[in-house]
Amino acid sequence: MLELKNIYKQYETTPILNHISICFPDTGMIGIQGKSGCGKSTLLYIMGLLDEDYEGDILFNHEKIEDKEKFICEHMSFMMQNKDFISSLTIKENIILPCHISHLHYSSSLLQKVVKRLGIQDLLSRYPSQLSGGQMKRASLAKALLKQSDIILCDEPTGALYHHQAQDVMKYLKMISQDALVIIVSHDPQLLQTYCDSVLTLEDGQLKGHMKQSQKPKEISLKKHQHHTLWFYPIRQIVYQRNKLMFLFLFQWIVIVAFFLIVTAIFGAFEATSQSEQQAVLKNIINVENKDGMPFETMLSHEDIGYIDYGYQLEQCQLWQSQQEIEDTALYFLPVQHTHVRLLKGRFPQEAHEIVVSQSFDQKYHQQSIVLTYQQKSISLTVVGVLQKDFFSQNEIYLNHTLKQEMPELMNNRELIVESQFNKNESLYQALSKDYIVYSEIQERVSSYQSLLSLAQIVAMIFIGMSLLISLILIGIVESIIYFERKHDIAYLLSLGISSFRLFILSLFEAMQLGLMIAGGGCLLAMVIYEYINHVVNISQYVSFSLLLKPIFYSRYDLYVIIFMIYLVMSVLSVLHPVRKMMKMTKIDVLREE
Ligand SMILES: Nc1ncnc2c1ncn2[C@@H]1O[C@H](COP(=O)(O)OP(=O)(O)OP(=O)(O)O)[C@@H](O)[C@H]1O
């Protein structure tokens, strides 16, 4: 038995409900009428335990209702004025939703019986938008019947219906009222008079009129509980919003692919420079000059020196190919120790007139014989080997070290060419730099490329940071729009007795799902593009490096894990604001706004 005791409610200083006390019967149909603005909906919301800001008590079976959400779940159904459905769920899912929220047991035979009784068995797979007003009201009644509610509150149940539809709904409500208490707020006194057992009028904050008590008092049976999940709800929401989310997904996937390509390209380029440094022909060569520019009188001595000789002024030489001068090619002597050098094809020079050339030179000139001239002398050279391409690749020719004997005029005793012993280059470089001007072509190249790559890294980090920030804002905007549009659903779920915490968890789950879908799709796309660029296009043909997935913490797949984590955190962060805003609103604010 539902009982109101001394219910008082005011808005600002105006009393709307003025100390109402009333005892409703266990079963039967009670109508409440009154002028517009007299407080009918306010009273219904208070009875429905949705408005908590009032004075007085509400009792059920003579006991004060303490756990309101539990009570709504177990005993009450609220038929709202407008559509009380979730648009993304089918009619069947909508009918079973209150039982899922309340963890109430229902059998599929009861579901069949209820939908048959209300004549909606053929509408179960449709969506709410595909139903007529009358069908919707019947489906709404099915929810209360399946839940076996003891109290059904209806706010204008016939509001937007044609007369014959309204009569239909009232007949069903009458039928339900044989086993439950049905309280109806309506503007239509004629309908109320025709179908209700008692009609009360709300006037001057008081309920006036006579109320019949029920003929057969109802035994309140304990309901069976069953564990139900609501995970289908957020999944269906995402599917329902797919058109709106498509733009977000596309944008984010592009951001992820760009992020992925930039990071793997930088990893690849760094790797290529360090590998190229290891294989660089001149990696052990140090050019040494006296600080005063004077010629060397004695050779240097140091334990880390492998080989030493005077420098040669190779810049005075010209190179010719079929009587045409080759201009864009650097000329060096091949070091004595060259076990670290990798050949693409051919062999190292054995005779004085044999040379090796870089791959880019070979590709450009395809020549086996080259003529070197200096001071009216000319020497014919034969290409016997081609060097493997590396990151620093340019057009280069390496003369055999023994050719020096034929070019004494070019000897430059102001400069020494020092070859360090294997892996001793750095320490030797430091030792010599104390007393001499030292220069290492390869170190210069490595450091200039690496500082360029570091700069690229900074630019990439800024780009990635900005993209992620924009992504966060964009996801936040989309989430806010979705939540704003979903106010109706939230109001409805609250009226079904869902706890704020459960609603919060569902929102988080939905946001995480969104994040996972974005990250999953983006990573998959990035993975395909990565393989395509490296293996189908074979990027290393064009840019001397490949994209490289490198372990960051534990494995080479760390980057994917990082992207997943970033998007999980971002989507959870972006949903926090709208959800927090939603949580701060009281149920009645949401319902009234709706
Ligand atoms: N949040 C609010 N702040 C101030 N006044 C409010 C608020 N909500 C409702 N009211 C006022 O309380 C009164 C009762 O509102 P209520 O919606 O309960 O009336 P009603 O009888 O259901 O009206 P109607 O039949 O037109 O739907 C109205 O005068 C309304 O303006």
The ligand as an SDF file (V2000), in Angstrom:
LIG
                    3D

 31 33  0  0  0  0  0  0  0  0999 V2000
   12.1390   23.9830  -11.4180 N   0  0  0  0  0  0  0  0  0  0  0  0
   11.1020   24.7980  -11.1810 C   0  0  0  0  0  0  0  0  0  0  0  0
   11.3150   26.0120  -10.6370 N   0  0  0  0  0  0  0  0  0  0  0  0
   10.3050   26.8460  -10.3680 C   0  0  0  0  0  0  0  0  0  0  0  0
    9.0070   26.5360  -10.6040 N   0  0  0  0  0  0  0  0  0  0  0  0
    8.7130   25.3460  -11.1440 C   0  0  0  0  0  0  0  0  0  0  0  0
    9.7570   24.4090  -11.4600 C   0  0  0  0  0  0  0  0  0  0  0  0
    9.1790   23.3110  -11.9770 N   0  0  0  0  0  0  0  0  0  0  0  0
    7.8430   23.5380  -11.9830 C   0  0  0  0  0  0  0  0  0  0  0  0
    7.5960   24.7380  -11.4990 N   0  0  0  0  0  0  0  0  0  0  0  0
    6.2630   25.3240  -11.3150 C   0  0  0  0  0  0  0  0  0  0  0  0
    5.5240   24.4690  -10.4610 O   0  0  0  0  0  0  0  0  0  0  0  0
    4.2090   24.4300  -10.8650 C   0  0  0  0  0  0  0  0  0  0  0  0
    3.7070   23.0150  -11.0020 C   0  0  0  0  0  0  0  0  0  0  0  0
    4.3510   22.4380  -12.1450 O   0  0  0  0  0  0  0  0  0  0  0  0
    3.8700   21.0560  -12.7030 P   0  0  0  0  0  0  0  0  0  0  0  0
    4.6910   20.7620  -13.8840 O   0  0  0  0  0  0  0  0  0  0  0  0
    3.8720   20.0650  -11.6170 O   0  0  0  0  0  0  0  0  0  0  0  0
    2.3820   21.3940  -13.1200 O   0  0  0  0  0  0  0  0  0  0  0  0
    1.3190   20.4750  -13.8830 P   0  0  0  0  0  0  0  0  0  0  0  0
    0.1010   20.5070  -13.1000 O   0  0  0  0  0  0  0  0  0  0  0  0
    1.8990   19.1480  -14.1850 O   0  0  0  0  0  0  0  0  0  0  0  0
    1.1800   21.2930  -15.2390 O   0  0  0  0  0  0  0  0  0  0  0  0
    0.7190   20.7880  -16.6650 P   0  0  0  0  0  0  0  0  0  0  0  0
   -0.6300   20.1730  -16.4980 O   0  0  0  0  0  0  0  0  0  0  0  0
    0.6450   22.0310  -17.4680 O   0  0  0  0  0  0  0  0  0  0  0  0
    1.7350   19.8130  -17.1320 O   0  0  0  0  0  0  0  0  0  0  0  0
    4.0710   25.2640  -12.1250 C   0  0  0  0  0  0  0  0  0  0  0  0
    3.5470   26.5480  -11.7940 O   0  0  0  0  0  0  0  0  0  0  0  0
    5.4970   25.3750  -12.6120 C   0  0  0  0  0  0  0  0  0  0  0  0
    5.7010   26.6220  -13.2450 O   0  0  0  0  0  0  0  0  0  0  0  0
  1  2  1  0
  2  3  1  0
  2  7  2  0
  3  4  2  0
  4  5  1  0
  5  6  2  0
  6  7  1  0
  6 10  1  0
  7  8  1  0
  8  9  2  0
  9 10  1  0
 10 11  1  0
 11 12  1  0
 11 30  1  0
 12 13  1  0
 13 14  1  0
 13 28  1  0
 14 15  1  0
 15 16  1  0
 16 17  2  0
 16 18  1  0
 16 19  1  0
 19 20  1  0
 20 21  2  0
 20 22  1  0
 20 23  1  0
 23 24  1  0
 24 25  2  0
 24 26  1  0
 24 27  1  0
 28 29  1  0
 28 30  1  0
 30 31  1  0
M  END
$$$$
